[in-house]
């Protein structure tokens, strides 16, 4: 039968990619969820009940949520790269990646990521959990690059 092809949690390693492009695996997260939403505009026309067309008008920012366990001396500002208040002005973009430890492939990578905050909870007879939220500009998986079409305007145009 061979090796399993189905991705699962024991195969997934979450890495934070620093501004130099170095991957650093973060071992305290136990759950990561992410998603992409496209903006679609229905076009309604006179003389028709249903939309005449659905037009793609954009992509929302990529959202990522990582949940894990709070480790003393390795909190959200260390493990999750959440900036401290005094560091907001000079913070750099990060990247996030999920790496398949069986194949070594990067199965998800988010670019131009910023941590947006964290939540934590602790209760009797339980371990303290931490959730770090991130937002990024674009995402790709092992199927290939996802980039804007070549004629798209960039924030640095005209400067």
C-alpha positions in Angstrom: 0.0 0.0 0.0 2.9 2.4 0.7 3.0 5.6 2.6 -0.2 7.5 3.3 -0.9 10.4 1.0 -3.4 12.1 3.3 -2.1 15.1 5.2 -2.6 15.0 9.0 -1.5 16.8 12.1 1.5 14.5 12.9 2.9 15.4 9.5 2.4 19.2 9.8 5.1 21.5 11.2 4.3 25.2 11.5 7.2 27.5 10.7 7.5 31.3 11.0 9.5 32.8 8.2 11.6 35.8 9.3 12.3 38.8 7.0 15.5 37.1 5.8 13.6 34.1 4.5 14.8 31.7 7.3 12.2 29.1 8.4 12.0 28.5 12.2 9.7 25.7 13.3 7.4 26.6 16.2 6.7 23.6 18.4 4.0 24.8 20.7 1.0 25.2 18.4 -1.4 22.3 18.2 -3.9 23.7 15.7 -3.7 26.0 12.7 -6.5 27.2 10.6 -6.3 29.5 7.6 -8.4 30.6 4.7 -8.9 32.8 1.7 -12.0 34.7 0.7 -12.6 36.2 -2.7 -14.9 39.2 -3.2 -17.6 38.4 -5.7 -20.1 40.9 -6.9 -23.4 39.8 -8.3 -24.5 41.9 -11.3 -28.2 42.5 -11.3 -29.9 43.7 -14.4 -33.4 44.9 -15.2 -35.7 42.2 -16.6 -34.0 39.4 -14.8 -34.6 37.9 -11.3 -31.2 36.3 -10.8 -27.8 37.9 -11.3 -26.7 38.1 -14.8 -23.1 37.5 -13.9 -20.8 37.1 -10.8 -17.7 39.3 -11.1 -14.6 38.7 -9.0 -13.6 42.1 -7.6 -10.8 41.2 -5.2 -9.3 39.0 -2.5 -9.6 39.6 1.2 -6.4 39.4 3.4 -5.5 35.9 4.3 -6.4 35.0 7.8 -4.4 32.5 10.0 -5.2 31.4 13.5 -2.7 29.3 15.5 -3.7 27.7 18.8 -1.4 26.0 21.3 -0.1 25.8 24.8 1.3 28.7 26.8 4.9 27.9 27.8 6.5 30.0 30.5 9.2 32.3 29.0 7.9 31.4 25.5 4.7 33.5 25.3 3.0 35.2 22.4 5.7 37.9 21.9 8.4 35.2 21.7 6.8 32.1 20.1 4.1 33.9 18.1 6.2 36.9 17.1 3.4 39.2 18.3 5.1 42.7 18.6 5.2 44.6 21.8 3.5 48.0 21.8 6.8 49.8 21.6 7.8 47.8 18.5 4.7 48.5 16.4 6.2 51.3 14.4 9.3 49.3 13.3 7.8 45.8 12.9 8.7 43.7 9.9 6.6 41.4 7.8 6.8 37.7 8.6 5.8 34.6 6.7 4.0 31.5 7.9 4.4 28.0 6.4 3.2 24.5 7.0 5.7 21.9 6.1 5.0 18.2 5.5 7.6 16.4 7.5 7.0 13.2 5.5 7.8 14.8 2.1 9.5 18.0 3.1 7.1 19.9 0.9 5.7 23.3 1.9 2.0 22.7 1.8 1.0 26.3 2.7 2.9 29.5 2.8 1.5 33.0 3.6 3.5 36.1 2.6 3.6 39.5 4.2 2.2 38.4 7.4 1.5 40.5 10.5 0.4 39.2 13.9 -2.9 41.0 14.8 -3.1 39.9 18.5 -3.6 37.0 20.8 -6.0 35.6 23.4 -5.2 33.2 26.2 -7.2 31.2 28.7 -6.4 29.2 31.7 -8.7 27.2 33.9 -8.7 24.8 36.8 -7.4 21.3 35.9 -6.3 22.4 32.5 -3.3 23.8 30.7 -3.1 27.4 29.6 -4.0 27.8 26.0 -2.9 30.6 23.6 -4.4 31.7 20.3 -2.4 34.0 18.0 -4.1 35.6 15.0 -2.3 36.6 11.9 -3.2 38.4 8.6 -1.3 38.2 5.4 -1.4 39.4 1.8 -1.2 36.2 -0.2 -1.1 32.5 0.1 0.2 29.6 -2.0 0.3 25.9 -1.6 2.2 23.1 -3.3 0.2 23.6 -6.5 2.3 26.6 -7.3 2.7 30.3 -7.1 -0.2 32.7 -6.6 0.7 36.2 -7.6 -1.0 39.2 -9.0 -1.1 39.4 -12.8 2.0 41.3 -14.1 0.2 44.6 -14.9 -1.2 45.0 -11.4 -0.3 48.2 -9.6 2.0 48.0 -6.5 2.2 50.2 -3.5 5.7 51.3 -4.5 4.6 52.5 -8.0 5.0 56.2 -8.4 7.5 56.7 -5.6 
